[in-house]
Amino acid sequence: MTSSSTPSSRALYYPFHLCHEQTLARLLDDYAAIHFRDYMALQLTPMSGTTAYNDRMGQFHPQLVTAGRIVQGYSVSGPLDAEITAAVDRDLADSSWRTRFHNGLRDDRRFQRGLFELSHSMAIGEATAPGPSVLLRLLEPARAMHACSVDRLQTLCSRVPSPDESYEYEYVLALVKTSAALAYTIRLCRQHQLEAVTDSPVHFQLLERACTREGISLENHLLNRDGY
């Protein structure tokens, strides 16, 4: 749903741990408090995982943290537990969810950039390839139908993949990261009685689909970005 919220309500911004400054200003107009997760660094196997800067919205706006307008510190890093793994596998087995993901990767540049750095050469396995050619391989229609799972990603992580498997790895990793972020969104919203809000149309559609499939009642709002 996309209806506006009362200023007394509280929301969790998803799927990222940071948001655009204009998005933050608009969220603060609509919500009494905006909750942010910490960066999601997934441990896929004992020897592999994802990393990034451990920054927070609050370090840019300490006064909003003190005032209670920004609430942060929700950890979503480490190995995927059994509940999150099962939720991710259900997303990856859902042809409707997979189609939304694949179409978003094809059509939404911001969604692409959130998953892949395609503006220059990209490492694929032990080789490098130009970003546009990588994207063409990732957007092959058959990928939207290939069976995959968290276990398949972990298998690919545990060995040196072939060239074709390197593309499969990148695609499945993007699927798992996207689904896990949404599964944590559902968990945090239900645990802390929060609404979900995003400025990413693709993530909004994916969360809507997961909630519909699972029979989950969750206030989910899309904030449309215009001009930024």
C-alpha positions in Angstrom: 0.0 0.0 0.0 1.1 3.6 -0.6 -1.1 5.6 1.7 0.4 8.2 4.0 1.0 7.6 7.7 0.2 9.6 10.8 3.1 11.5 12.5 2.8 9.4 15.6 3.7 6.2 13.8 7.1 4.5 13.6 8.7 2.9 10.6 11.6 0.8 9.5 13.4 2.0 6.4 14.3 -0.8 4.1 16.1 -2.5 2.5 19.3 -0.6 3.2 21.0 0.8 6.3 21.4 4.3 4.8 19.0 6.5 2.8 19.1 9.6 0.7 19.0 12.9 2.6 15.8 14.0 0.8 14.2 10.7 1.6 15.1 11.1 5.3 13.6 14.6 5.4 10.4 13.3 3.9 10.3 10.3 6.3 10.7 12.6 9.3 7.7 14.6 8.1 5.6 11.5 8.1 6.9 9.4 11.0 7.6 10.1 14.7 10.7 7.9 14.4 12.6 6.2 11.6 14.3 2.9 12.5 17.4 1.8 10.6 19.2 -1.6 10.5 23.0 -1.9 10.6 24.8 -2.9 7.5 24.0 -6.5 6.4 27.3 -8.4 6.2 26.3 -12.0 5.4 28.6 -14.9 6.4 27.8 -17.5 3.7 30.4 -20.1 4.7 33.1 -20.1 7.5 35.5 -18.6 4.8 33.3 -16.4 2.7 30.8 -13.6 3.0 30.1 -9.9 2.2 31.5 -6.8 3.8 31.1 -3.0 3.7 31.6 0.1 5.8 30.0 -0.1 9.2 28.4 3.3 9.0 25.1 4.4 10.3 22.6 7.2 9.6 22.9 8.4 13.1 26.6 9.4 12.7 25.5 12.0 10.2 22.6 13.2 12.3 23.5 12.6 16.0 20.9 15.2 17.1 18.1 13.1 15.6 19.4 10.0 17.5 19.4 12.0 20.8 15.9 13.3 20.0 14.6 9.7 19.3 13.8 10.5 15.7 16.4 8.1 14.4 16.6 4.7 16.1 19.4 2.3 15.0 21.4 -0.6 16.0 19.5 -3.6 14.6 22.0 -6.3 13.7 21.3 -8.2 10.5 24.9 -9.6 9.9 26.4 -13.0 10.3 25.2 -16.4 9.2 21.6 -16.8 8.1 19.6 -18.6 10.7 17.2 -21.4 9.9 14.1 -19.1 9.8 15.7 -16.5 7.5 17.2 -19.3 5.3 13.8 -20.9 4.9 12.3 -17.5 4.0 15.0 -16.8 1.4 14.5 -20.3 -0.2 10.8 -19.7 -0.4 11.4 -16.4 -2.3 13.8 -18.1 -4.6 11.4 -20.9 -5.4 8.5 -18.4 -6.1 8.3 -17.8 -9.8 6.3 -14.6 -9.3 8.9 -13.2 -6.9 11.7 -14.2 -9.2 10.1 -12.6 -12.2 9.7 -9.3 -10.3 13.4 -9.5 -9.3 14.6 -10.2 -12.8 12.5 -7.5 -14.4 13.7 -5.0 -11.7 17.3 -5.9 -12.5 16.6 -5.3 -16.2 14.6 -2.1 -15.9 15.5 -0.2 -12.7 19.0 1.4 -12.8 19.0 2.2 -9.1 18.1 -1.4 -8.3 21.0 -2.6 -10.6 23.5 -0.2 -8.9 22.5 -1.5 -5.5 23.6 -5.0 -6.4 26.3 -4.6 -9.0 29.0 -2.0 -9.9 28.6 -2.0 -13.7 30.0 1.4 -14.6 33.4 -0.2 -15.3 35.1 -3.6 -15.4 33.8 -6.1 -12.9 35.5 -9.2 -11.5 33.8 -12.4 -12.5 35.5 -15.3 -10.9 39.2 -15.1 -11.7 38.6 -12.8 -14.8 37.4 -9.3 -15.4 34.8 -8.2 -18.0 33.2 -4.9 -19.0 30.2 -3.9 -16.9 27.8 -3.8 -19.9 28.7 -7.3 -21.0 28.4 -8.6 -17.5 24.9 -7.2 -17.3 23.9 -8.9 -20.6 25.0 -12.2 -19.1 23.2 -11.6 -15.9 20.0 -10.6 -17.7 19.7 -13.8 -19.7 16.0 -14.8 -19.5 16.8 -18.3 -18.4 18.3 -17.0 -15.1 14.8 -16.1 -13.9 13.8 -19.7 -14.1 17.0 -21.5 -12.8 16.4 -23.3 -9.6 18.6 -21.9 -6.8 18.8 -21.7 -3.0 21.0 -20.7 -0.1 22.6 -24.1 -0.2 23.4 -23.6 -3.9 25.1 -20.3 -3.2 27.1 -21.9 -0.4 28.2 -24.6 -2.7 29.4 -22.1 -5.2 31.3 -20.2 -2.5 33.1 -23.4 -1.4 35.0 -23.9 -4.7 36.6 -22.1 -7.5 33.7 -21.8 -10.0 33.9 -22.3 -13.7 33.3 -19.1 -15.9 29.6 -19.9 -16.3 29.3 -20.7 -12.6 30.9 -17.3 -11.8 27.9 -15.6 -13.4 25.5 -17.9 -11.6 27.3 -17.1 -8.4 26.9 -13.3 -8.9 23.2 -13.7 -9.8 22.3 -16.0 -6.9 24.3 -13.9 -4.5 22.2 -10.9 -5.6 19.0 -12.9 -5.1 20.0 -14.0 -1.6 21.1 -10.6 -0.5 17.8 -9.0 -1.7 15.6 -11.7 -0.2 17.5 -11.8 3.1 17.2 -8.0 3.5 13.4 -8.3 3.0 13.2 -11.3 5.4 14.9 -9.2 8.1 12.6 -6.3 7.3 9.6 -8.5 8.1 11.2 -9.9 11.2 12.1 -6.4 12.6 8.8 -4.9 11.8 6.9 -7.7 13.5 9.2 -7.8 16.5 9.1 -4.0 17.1 5.6 -3.1 15.8 6.9 -1.0 13.0 5.6 -0.1 9.5 7.9 -0.8 6.6 8.8 2.1 4.2 11.1 2.2 1.2 11.9 4.5 -1.7 12.7 1.5 -4.0 9.8 0.4 -6.1 11.3 -3.0 -6.8 12.0 -3.8 -3.2 8.4 -2.6 -2.4 7.0 -5.0 -5.0 9.1 -7.9 -3.7 8.1 -7.4 -0.1 4.5 -7.1 -1.1 4.7 -10.4 -3.0 6.4 -12.2 -0.1 3.8 -11.0 2.4 1.0 -12.0 0.2 2.4 -15.5 -0.4 3.1 -16.0 3.3 -0.2 -14.5 4.5 1.6 -11.8 6.5 -0.2 -8.6 7.4 2.4 -5.8 7.3 2.0 -2.0 6.7 4.2 -1.5 3.7 4.6 2.0 2.2 6.4 3.2 -1.0 7.8 6.7 -1.0 8.2 7.7 -4.7 11.4 9.6 -5.4 11.0 12.5 -7.8 13.9 14.5 -9.1 16.6 12.9 -7.0 
